[in-house]
Amino acid sequence: MKYRTHHCGALRPSDAGSEVTLSGWVDSRRDHGGVIFIDLRDREGITQIVFRPEEYPAVAGQSHGLRSEDVITVTGKVAPRLEGTTNSKLETGGIEIIATQLTVLNKSDVLPFQLDAKVANEDLRLEYRYLDLRRPQMARNLRLRHRVTKATRDYFDEQGFLEVETPILSNPTPEGARDFLVPARLTPGSFYALPQAPQQYKQLLQVAGVEKYFQIARCFRDEDLRAERQLEFTQVDVEASFTTELEIQTLVEGLLARIFRESKGIEIPTPFPRMPYREAMDRFGSDKPDTRFGLEIVELSDIFAASEFKVFRSVLDGGGVIRALNAKGAAEKFSKEQLKKWEEWAKTELGAKGLAYIKTSPTGEWESPIVKFFSEAEKNALAERLNLETGDVLFFGADQWQGVCDVLGRVRLRCAELLGLTEGSGALNFLWVVDFPLLAFAAEENKWVAVHHPFTRPKAEDLSLLDAGEFAKVRAVAYDVVLNGVELGGGSIRIHERELQARMFEALGIGAEEQQEKFGHLLRAFSFGAPPHGGLALGMDRIIMLIAGTDSIRDVIAFPKNNRGQDLLTHSPVTVDFKQLRELHIQSTAKKG
């Protein structure tokens, strides 16, 4: 039996008179006075099938039993549609197939949800993911993912890079999240870790002389899930020898331009703007700023340097800062109750001590519980610096620099959403954020941690600060690429000298014995002529999510986990029986039920 001569999206009026065979799913069925019309769907499109009882009564009789999502094969003749019945929305809308034969390959049960309707229950979609993927938008997303992947491989091949696979079963790596552990049956009591990233392997490939490596790599992180985060994800991993920060950035810009051109037909201007980390935090309160709109954060510490307002005064005396942003024209959006809710949100979700504000009324009056503490000079300076006008709302941050940046950065994004500042803009604002700090102090752990990872190279001019223990001032040769407030990926020039890598480990509180235990293989490799090298990793799922115009990476992954880390299709994770655990020398402490 021949299932098809054409796909359902292939036929045109020029094919009129041809005998064809199509196979697919019944997308819809319509009965027009005994003449049955079927829209037949496969992955390439839809073709209208007509069953005419006056010409082919037996076949038309069969068609009466068809319903949505039945799988059928139809043979018939291509005919042009009658004038006035064409469908300009379909590429095949100028023709129809007059059915002469019908074979029902498989009947469908009643669907748990309609494929042409919006399904609010995401868990239901994930439970029946194979049905969800039949929906046109989801099918387009899978095609989009293929095009992005192909464009990536083609680009790097043209640039002379080799795709090299690295191990899935490896040792734990310090990438900032929990590892997934896999028991090693042949070595009782020992465990592999699933890779959070191929970081050490790609550096070892540079020591091996590969020079130009890339991989579309599967990575695993045992962390809480969000709309843009999954337990298992895909990244475009790149590493090169004898390269510079600018060369890596130029390479990645070319890749992203290629991806958007071939997947979306959009030309992206390059090079991307570059912004130091400190400037990004000062102006936008984020190391991944959305620059499609203003609402920039403004420094006010000098204005309140001699203030009698005790709250601001105590912050400044403690080395903190006073800053604010102006939500232009937002006054009508905020009642007193709403402003109180925002303050509560800032306290409970952002960890702020409060969220002071000034709202200007239609008559120009300043409505705020803190205005009475300001002098006339302070009010005049404040109004001038923030260009305060009728209808504006100011939000203040008063704390240590990092805390103020974090809070006002989130307030800025929420204001932009409330004011619709990015709705329908279509802008693609790419940006490099550079000159990140190398280390950050983790107060909860009372130690210094790597901002990116411990293999990131310090800037040459800051090495003396590293030796002097002034860790907060050391900058990294690190860079993140950002699109519309979403971090697409990050990278750095790496440490390639054994001695400098050991000094970095020491700054992180990793002693000589632990260095040998966890990183001895890397340190030994660096002692055998390791070349200077650097690279970057891009989150492929996030890139595809943004191109597809969806707000969740679950929409661009074929079989994702839900927001609780569960695969509802296969009902994993699952408990395993005692025998399996015994073979792995593991005893479960979890209570049943």
C-alpha positions as CSV (number, residue, x, y, z in Angstrom):
1,M,0.0,0.0,0.0
2,K,1.3,3.5,-0.9
3,Y,0.6,6.0,1.8
4,R,1.2,9.2,0.0
5,T,2.3,10.7,-3.3
6,H,2.3,14.3,-1.8
7,H,2.2,16.0,1.6
8,C,-1.0,17.8,2.5
9,G,0.6,21.2,2.0
10,A,2.1,20.6,-1.5
11,L,-0.8,20.7,-4.0
12,R,-1.7,23.8,-6.1
13,P,-4.1,24.6,-8.9
14,S,-1.4,23.6,-11.4
15,D,-1.9,20.0,-10.1
16,A,-5.5,19.9,-11.2
17,G,-6.4,16.6,-12.8
18,S,-3.7,14.6,-11.1
19,E,-4.4,11.5,-9.1
20,V,-2.8,11.7,-5.7
21,T,-2.7,9.8,-2.4
22,L,-2.5,11.7,0.9
23,S,-2.2,10.4,4.5
24,G,-2.7,12.2,7.7
25,W,-5.1,13.1,10.5
26,V,-8.7,14.3,10.2
27,D,-8.5,17.9,11.3
28,S,-12.2,18.7,10.9
29,R,-15.3,17.2,9.3
30,R,-18.3,19.1,7.8
31,D,-21.5,17.6,6.4
32,H,-23.1,19.8,3.7
33,G,-26.3,18.1,2.8
34,G,-24.7,14.6,2.4
35,V,-21.5,15.9,0.8
36,I,-18.8,15.4,3.4
37,F,-15.8,17.8,3.5
38,I,-12.7,16.7,5.4
39,D,-9.7,18.8,6.2
40,L,-6.8,16.4,6.2
41,R,-3.7,17.4,8.1
42,D,-0.1,16.3,8.2
43,R,3.0,18.1,9.4
44,E,3.3,20.1,6.1
45,G,-0.2,21.5,6.0
46,I,-3.9,20.9,5.3
47,T,-5.8,19.8,2.2
48,Q,-9.6,19.7,1.8
49,I,-11.0,16.3,0.8
50,V,-14.5,16.1,-0.7
51,F,-16.6,12.9,-0.6
52,R,-19.3,13.0,-3.2
53,P,-22.1,10.4,-2.8
54,E,-23.4,10.8,-6.3
55,E,-20.1,9.9,-7.8
56,Y,-18.5,7.5,-5.3
57,P,-21.2,6.4,-2.9
58,A,-19.2,3.6,-1.2
59,V,-16.4,5.9,-0.3
60,A,-18.8,8.7,0.8
61,G,-20.5,6.1,3.0
62,Q,-17.2,5.4,4.7
63,S,-16.6,9.1,5.4
64,H,-19.7,9.4,7.6
65,G,-17.9,7.5,10.3
66,L,-14.9,9.8,10.4
67,R,-14.2,12.1,13.3
68,S,-11.4,14.4,14.4
69,E,-7.9,12.9,14.7
70,D,-8.7,9.6,12.9
71,V,-5.7,8.6,10.8
72,I,-6.6,7.9,7.1
73,T,-5.2,7.5,3.6
74,V,-7.2,9.1,0.8
75,T,-6.7,8.7,-3.0
76,G,-8.5,11.0,-5.4
77,K,-8.2,13.6,-8.1
78,V,-7.1,17.2,-7.7
79,A,-9.8,19.7,-8.7
80,P,-9.8,23.5,-8.6
81,R,-12.3,24.9,-6.0
82,L,-15.3,26.6,-7.4
83,E,-15.2,30.4,-7.6
84,G,-16.1,31.9,-4.2
85,T,-15.1,28.8,-2.2
86,T,-11.3,29.3,-2.3
87,N,-9.5,29.8,1.1
88,S,-6.7,32.3,0.9
89,K,-5.6,31.4,4.4
90,L,-4.4,28.0,3.2
91,E,-1.6,27.5,0.8
92,T,-3.7,24.7,-0.7
93,G,-6.8,26.8,-0.6
94,G,-7.2,26.9,-4.3
95,I,-7.8,23.1,-4.7
96,E,-9.6,20.1,-3.2
97,I,-9.3,16.4,-3.6
98,I,-12.3,14.4,-4.9
99,A,-12.0,11.2,-3.0
100,T,-12.1,7.9,-4.9
101,Q,-10.6,5.6,-2.2
102,L,-10.5,5.8,1.6
103,T,-8.6,3.7,4.1
104,V,-9.0,4.2,7.8
105,L,-5.6,3.4,9.4
106,N,-6.6,4.1,13.0
107,K,-9.6,5.5,14.9
108,S,-9.2,8.1,17.6
109,D,-10.9,8.2,21.0
110,V,-12.4,11.4,22.2
111,L,-9.6,13.8,22.9
112,P,-9.0,15.1,26.4
113,F,-8.8,18.6,25.0
114,Q,-9.5,20.3,21.7
115,L,-6.4,20.9,19.6
116,D,-7.8,24.1,18.1
117,A,-8.6,25.7,21.5
118,K,-6.4,27.4,24.1
119,V,-5.8,25.0,27.0
120,A,-5.2,26.8,30.3
121,N,-4.3,23.6,32.2
122,E,-0.7,23.1,31.3
123,D,-0.5,19.8,33.3
124,L,-3.1,18.4,31.1
125,R,-1.2,19.4,28.0
126,L,2.0,17.8,29.4
127,E,0.2,14.6,30.4
128,Y,-0.9,14.3,26.7
129,R,2.1,15.9,25.2
130,Y,1.9,13.8,22.0
131,L,-1.5,15.4,21.4
132,D,-0.3,18.9,22.4
133,L,2.5,18.7,19.9
134,R,0.0,18.2,17.1
135,R,-1.2,21.8,17.7
136,P,0.0,24.1,14.9
137,Q,2.0,26.5,17.2
138,M,3.7,23.6,19.0
139,A,4.5,21.9,15.7
140,R,6.0,25.2,14.4
141,N,8.1,25.5,17.6
142,L,9.6,22.1,16.9
143,R,10.4,23.1,13.3
144,L,11.9,26.4,14.7
145,R,14.1,24.4,17.1
146,H,15.4,22.3,14.2
147,R,16.2,25.4,12.1
148,V,18.1,27.0,15.0
149,T,20.0,23.8,15.7
150,K,20.9,23.4,12.0
151,A,22.0,27.0,11.6
152,T,24.2,26.7,14.7
153,R,25.9,23.6,13.4
154,D,26.4,25.0,9.9
155,Y,27.8,28.3,11.2
156,F,30.4,26.7,13.5
157,D,31.4,24.2,10.7
158,E,32.0,27.1,8.4
159,Q,34.1,28.8,11.1
160,G,36.3,25.7,11.5
161,F,35.0,24.4,14.8
162,L,34.7,20.7,15.6
163,E,31.7,19.3,17.4
164,V,33.0,17.1,20.2
165,E,30.7,15.2,22.6
166,T,31.7,15.2,26.3
167,P,30.7,12.7,29.0
168,I,27.3,12.7,30.6
169,L,28.5,10.6,33.6
170,S,31.2,12.8,35.2
171,N,32.3,14.2,38.6
172,P,30.6,17.0,40.5
173,T,31.5,20.5,39.3
174,P,31.0,23.8,41.0
175,E,28.5,25.4,38.6
176,G,26.3,27.1,41.3
177,A,23.5,24.5,41.5
178,R,23.0,21.0,43.0
179,D,24.2,18.1,40.9
180,F,22.1,15.2,39.9
181,L,23.9,12.1,41.3
182,V,24.0,8.7,39.7
183,P,25.1,5.7,41.8
184,A,28.0,3.7,40.3
185,R,27.0,0.0,40.7
186,L,30.5,-1.2,39.9
187,T,32.1,1.0,42.5
188,P,29.8,0.7,45.6
189,G,29.3,3.9,47.6
190,S,30.6,6.1,44.7
191,F,28.6,8.4,42.4
192,Y,28.7,10.0,39.1
193,A,27.3,13.5,38.6
194,L,25.3,14.6,35.5
195,P,27.1,17.7,34.0
196,Q,25.8,21.1,34.9
197,A,27.9,22.2,31.9
198,P,30.9,20.6,30.0
199,Q,33.2,23.4,31.5
200,Q,36.2,21.4,32.5
201,Y,36.0,19.0,29.5
202,K,36.0,21.8,27.0
203,Q,39.0,23.4,28.6
204,L,40.8,20.0,28.6
205,L,40.0,19.8,24.8
206,Q,41.9,23.1,24.4
207,V,44.9,21.5,26.3
208,A,44.5,18.6,23.8
209,G,45.0,21.0,20.9
210,V,41.5,20.9,19.5
211,E,41.6,24.7,19.4
212,K,38.1,25.2,18.1
213,Y,35.3,23.2,19.9
214,F,31.6,23.5,20.0
215,Q,28.8,21.2,21.2
216,I,25.0,21.4,21.4
217,A,25.2,20.0,24.9
218,R,22.6,18.5,27.3
219,C,23.1,19.9,30.8
220,F,21.5,19.1,34.1
221,R,20.9,21.2,37.3
222,D,18.9,20.1,40.3
223,E,17.3,23.4,41.1
224,D,13.9,25.0,41.5
225,L,12.1,25.5,38.2
226,R,10.8,28.7,36.5
227,A,9.3,29.6,33.2
228,E,12.9,29.8,31.7
229,R,14.5,27.0,33.7
230,Q,14.3,23.2,33.4
231,L,16.1,20.4,35.2
232,E,17.6,19.3,31.9
233,F,18.3,21.9,29.2
234,T,20.4,22.4,26.1
235,Q,23.2,24.9,25.6
236,V,25.4,25.9,22.7
237,D,28.9,25.4,24.2
238,V,31.9,27.1,22.6
239,E,35.6,27.2,23.4
240,A,38.6,28.3,21.4
241,S,42.4,28.7,21.9
242,F,44.6,31.7,21.3
243,T,41.5,33.9,21.3
244,T,40.5,37.2,22.9
245,E,37.3,38.5,24.5
246,L,36.4,40.6,21.4
247,E,37.0,37.6,19.1
248,I,34.6,35.4,21.1
249,Q,32.0,38.2,21.2
250,T,32.3,38.7,17.4
251,L,31.9,35.0,16.8
252,V,28.8,34.8,19.0
253,E,27.3,37.9,17.3
254,G,27.7,36.2,14.0
255,L,26.0,33.1,15.3
256,L,23.0,35.0,16.7
257,A,22.7,37.0,13.5
258,R,22.7,33.7,11.5
259,I,20.1,32.1,13.8
260,F,17.7,35.0,13.6
261,R,18.2,35.4,9.8
262,E,17.6,31.7,9.0
263,S,14.8,31.0,11.6
264,K,12.9,34.3,11.6
265,G,14.1,36.3,8.5
266,I,15.3,39.1,10.7
267,E,18.6,41.0,10.2
268,I,20.3,41.8,13.4
269,P,22.8,44.8,13.4
270,T,26.2,44.0,14.7
271,P,28.4,44.7,16.7
272,F,26.2,44.7,19.8
273,P,26.6,47.6,22.3
274,R,28.8,46.9,25.3
275,M,28.1,48.0,28.8
276,P,30.2,47.5,32.0
277,Y,28.5,45.6,34.8
278,R,28.7,48.5,37.1
279,E,27.0,50.8,34.7
280,A,24.2,48.2,34.0
281,M,23.5,47.9,37.7
282,D,23.7,51.7,38.3
283,R,21.3,52.6,35.5
284,F,19.0,49.6,35.3
285,G,19.4,47.6,38.6
286,S,20.2,44.4,36.7
287,D,23.2,42.6,35.1
288,K,20.8,41.7,32.2
289,P,19.1,45.0,31.6
290,D,16.1,45.5,29.3
291,T,17.1,48.6,27.3
292,R,13.9,48.8,25.3
293,F,12.7,51.5,27.6
294,G,14.1,54.2,29.9
295,L,13.0,54.3,33.6
296,E,16.6,54.6,34.6
297,I,17.7,54.6,38.2
298,V,19.1,57.9,39.4
299,E,21.7,58.5,42.2
300,L,20.4,60.9,44.9
301,S,23.0,60.3,47.7
302,D,24.6,63.7,47.2
303,I,21.2,65.5,47.4
304,F,20.5,63.9,50.8
305,A,24.1,64.1,52.1
306,A,23.1,66.5,54.9
307,S,19.5,65.4,55.2
308,E,17.7,65.5,58.5
309,F,15.5,62.6,57.4
310,K,16.7,59.9,59.8
311,V,16.0,57.0,57.6
312,F,18.1,58.3,54.7
313,R,20.7,59.7,57.1
314,S,21.3,56.4,58.8
315,V,21.7,54.6,55.5
316,L,24.3,57.1,54.2
317,D,26.2,57.0,57.5
318,G,26.3,53.2,57.1
319,G,27.9,53.4,53.7
320,G,24.7,52.9,51.8
321,V,23.1,54.9,48.9
322,I,19.9,56.7,48.2
323,R,18.5,56.2,44.6
324,A,15.2,56.5,42.8
325,L,13.4,56.0,39.5
326,N,10.6,58.0,38.0
327,A,7.6,56.1,36.6
328,K,6.5,58.8,34.2
329,G,2.7,59.3,34.0
330,A,2.0,56.4,36.3
331,A,0.1,58.3,39.0
332,E,-3.3,57.3,37.7
333,K,-2.3,53.6,38.0
334,F,-1.6,53.8,41.7
335,S,-4.1,54.3,44.5
336,K,-2.9,54.4,48.1
337,E,-3.9,50.8,48.5
338,Q,-1.9,49.7,45.4
339,L,1.1,51.6,46.7
340,K,0.8,49.8,50.0
341,K,0.6,46.4,48.1
342,W,3.8,47.3,46.2
343,E,5.5,48.1,49.5
344,E,4.5,44.8,50.9
345,W,5.7,43.0,47.7
346,A,9.1,44.8,48.1
347,K,9.4,43.6,51.7
348,T,8.2,40.0,51.3
349,E,9.5,39.1,47.9
350,L,12.5,41.4,47.4
351,G,13.7,41.5,51.0
352,A,13.6,45.3,51.1
353,K,13.1,47.2,54.3
354,G,10.4,49.3,52.6
355,L,9.6,51.1,49.3
356,A,9.2,54.8,49.8
357,Y,7.4,56.8,47.1
358,I,6.2,60.2,46.0
359,K,3.1,60.4,43.9
360,T,2.2,63.7,42.2
361,S,-1.5,64.6,42.1
362,P,-3.3,66.2,39.2
363,T,-2.9,69.5,41.0
364,G,0.8,69.1,41.3
365,E,0.9,68.2,45.1
366,W,3.4,65.6,46.3
367,E,1.6,62.8,48.1
368,S,4.0,60.8,50.3
369,P,4.5,60.0,54.0
370,I,8.2,61.1,53.7
371,V,8.0,64.5,51.9
372,K,7.4,66.3,55.2
373,F,11.0,65.3,56.2
374,F,12.6,67.0,53.1
375,S,13.9,70.5,53.0
376,E,12.9,72.9,50.2
377,A,16.4,72.6,48.7
378,E,16.2,68.8,48.7
379,K,12.7,68.9,47.1
380,N,13.9,71.3,44.4
381,A,17.0,69.3,43.7
382,L,15.0,66.0,43.6
383,A,12.4,67.4,41.2
384,E,15.1,68.7,38.9
385,R,17.2,65.6,38.8
386,L,14.3,63.2,38.2
387,N,12.4,65.6,35.9
388,L,9.4,65.2,38.2
389,E,6.1,66.4,36.7
390,T,2.4,66.1,37.4
391,G,1.3,62.5,37.1
392,D,4.6,60.9,37.9
393,V,5.5,58.4,40.7
394,L,8.9,58.2,42.3
395,F,10.1,55.0,44.0
396,F,13.1,55.2,46.3
397,G,15.7,52.7,47.4
398,A,17.7,53.3,50.5
399,D,20.2,50.6,51.5
400,Q,23.5,49.2,50.5
401,W,24.4,49.5,46.8
402,Q,23.7,45.9,45.8
403,G,20.3,45.8,47.7
404,V,19.1,49.0,46.2
405,C,20.1,47.9,42.7
406,D,18.2,44.6,43.1
407,V,15.0,46.2,44.5
408,L,14.8,49.1,42.1
409,G,15.7,46.8,39.2
410,R,12.7,44.7,39.9
411,V,10.5,47.7,40.5
412,R,11.6,49.1,37.2
413,L,10.5,46.0,35.3
414,R,7.2,45.9,37.1
415,C,6.5,49.5,36.3
416,A,7.3,48.9,32.6
417,E,4.9,46.0,32.6
418,L,2.2,48.1,34.3
419,L,2.7,50.9,31.8
420,G,2.9,48.6,28.8
421,L,6.3,50.1,27.7
422,T,7.3,47.1,25.6
423,E,3.9,46.0,24.2
424,G,4.1,45.5,20.5
425,S,7.5,47.1,20.2
426,G,9.1,44.3,18.3
427,A,12.5,45.6,19.3
428,L,15.4,43.3,19.6
429,N,17.9,45.0,22.0
430,F,21.0,42.9,22.1
431,L,23.7,43.9,24.6
432,W,27.0,42.7,26.0
433,V,27.5,43.2,29.7
434,V,31.2,43.1,30.4
435,D,33.7,43.6,33.3
436,F,31.9,41.5,35.8
437,P,33.3,41.2,39.3
438,L,35.3,38.1,39.7
439,L,34.2,37.2,43.2
440,A,31.2,38.0,45.4
441,F,30.9,37.5,49.2
442,A,28.2,35.1,50.2
443,A,27.2,36.2,53.7
444,E,25.1,33.1,54.5
445,E,28.2,30.9,53.8
446,N,30.7,33.5,55.1
447,K,33.0,33.0,52.1
448,W,33.8,34.3,48.7
449,V,32.3,32.6,45.7
450,A,32.9,32.9,42.0
451,V,30.4,35.2,40.2
452,H,30.6,33.0,37.0
453,H,32.8,30.0,37.9
454,P,36.2,29.4,39.4
455,F,38.0,29.0,36.0
456,T,37.3,32.6,35.0
457,R,40.3,34.8,34.4
458,P,40.9,37.9,36.5
459,K,41.8,41.1,34.5
460,A,45.5,41.4,34.3
461,E,45.5,44.9,35.9
462,D,43.6,43.5,38.9
463,L,45.9,40.6,39.7
464,S,47.6,42.6,42.4
465,L,44.3,43.2,44.1
466,L,43.7,39.4,44.1
467,D,47.1,38.8,45.7
468,A,46.3,41.6,48.3
469,G,43.0,40.0,49.2
470,E,40.9,42.9,48.0
471,F,38.6,40.5,46.3
472,A,35.6,42.9,46.0
473,K,37.6,45.1,43.6
474,V,38.8,42.3,41.2
475,R,37.2,42.3,37.8
476,A,36.9,39.3,35.5
477,V,37.4,38.9,31.8
478,A,33.8,37.8,31.7
479,Y,30.9,38.7,29.4
480,D,27.2,38.0,29.2
481,V,25.0,38.5,26.1
482,V,21.5,39.8,26.8
483,L,18.4,40.2,24.7
484,N,15.5,42.3,26.0
485,G,16.3,41.7,29.6
486,V,17.0,37.9,29.2
487,E,20.5,36.5,29.6
488,L,21.1,34.4,26.5
489,G,24.5,33.2,27.7
490,G,27.7,34.0,29.4
491,G,31.4,33.3,29.0
492,S,34.9,34.3,29.9
493,I,38.5,34.0,29.1
494,R,39.8,31.2,31.3
495,I,42.7,30.7,33.5
496,H,45.3,28.5,31.8
497,E,48.2,28.6,34.2
498,R,48.4,26.1,37.0
499,E,49.7,28.6,39.6
500,L,47.0,31.2,38.9
501,Q,44.3,28.6,39.0
502,A,45.6,27.4,42.4
503,R,45.5,31.1,43.6
504,M,41.9,31.4,42.5
505,F,41.0,28.2,44.4
506,E,42.6,29.6,47.5
507,A,40.6,32.8,47.3
508,L,37.5,30.6,47.2
509,G,38.6,28.8,50.4
510,I,39.6,25.6,48.5
511,G,42.7,24.3,50.1
512,A,45.6,22.4,48.5
513,E,44.2,18.9,49.5
514,E,40.7,19.7,48.2
515,Q,42.2,21.1,45.0
516,Q,43.9,17.9,44.3
517,E,40.9,15.8,45.2
518,K,38.4,17.8,43.0
519,F,40.6,19.5,40.4
520,G,43.8,17.6,40.3
521,H,43.2,16.4,36.7
522,L,42.7,20.1,35.5
523,L,45.8,21.4,37.4
524,R,47.9,18.6,36.0
525,A,46.7,19.4,32.5
526,F,47.7,23.0,32.9
527,S,51.2,22.0,33.7
528,F,51.6,20.4,30.2
529,G,51.5,23.5,28.0
530,A,47.9,24.7,28.2
531,P,47.2,27.4,25.6
532,P,45.3,30.6,26.4
533,H,41.6,29.9,25.8
534,G,38.1,31.2,26.3
535,G,34.6,30.6,25.3
536,L,30.9,31.0,26.0
537,A,27.7,29.0,26.5
538,L,24.3,30.1,25.1
539,G,21.0,28.8,26.4
540,M,19.5,27.3,23.3
541,D,16.0,26.8,24.9
542,R,15.9,30.5,25.9
543,I,16.9,31.7,22.4
544,I,14.2,29.6,20.7
545,M,11.7,30.7,23.3
546,L,12.3,34.4,22.4
547,I,12.3,33.7,18.7
548,A,9.0,31.8,19.0
549,G,7.4,34.6,21.0
550,T,6.4,32.5,24.0
551,D,7.2,33.1,27.6
552,S,8.1,29.6,28.7
553,I,10.9,27.3,27.5
554,R,8.5,24.4,28.1
555,D,6.8,25.5,24.9
556,V,9.9,24.9,22.8
557,I,11.0,21.6,24.4
558,A,9.4,18.4,23.1
559,F,9.0,16.6,26.4
560,P,9.6,19.1,29.3
561,K,9.0,18.7,33.0
562,N,6.3,20.7,34.7
563,N,7.1,23.4,37.3
564,R,7.3,20.8,40.0
565,G,10.0,18.8,38.1
566,Q,7.6,16.0,37.1
567,D,7.2,14.3,33.7
568,L,3.4,13.8,33.7
569,L,3.5,11.8,30.4
570,T,5.7,9.0,31.8
571,H,4.9,9.7,35.5
572,S,8.5,10.2,36.5
573,P,10.2,10.5,38.9
574,V,9.2,7.2,40.4
575,T,10.1,5.1,43.4
576,V,12.1,2.0,42.7
577,D,11.9,-1.4,44.5
578,F,14.3,-2.6,47.2
579,K,16.1,-5.0,44.8
580,Q,17.2,-2.2,42.5
581,L,18.4,-0.1,45.5
582,R,20.3,-3.1,47.0
583,E,22.1,-3.6,43.7
584,L,23.3,0.0,43.8
585,H,24.2,-0.3,47.5
586,I,21.6,2.4,48.4
587,Q,19.1,2.6,51.2
588,S,16.2,4.9,51.0
589,T,15.2,7.0,54.0
590,A,12.0,8.4,52.4
591,K,8.8,7.5,54.1
592,K,6.1,5.9,52.0
593,G,2.7,7.4,51.6
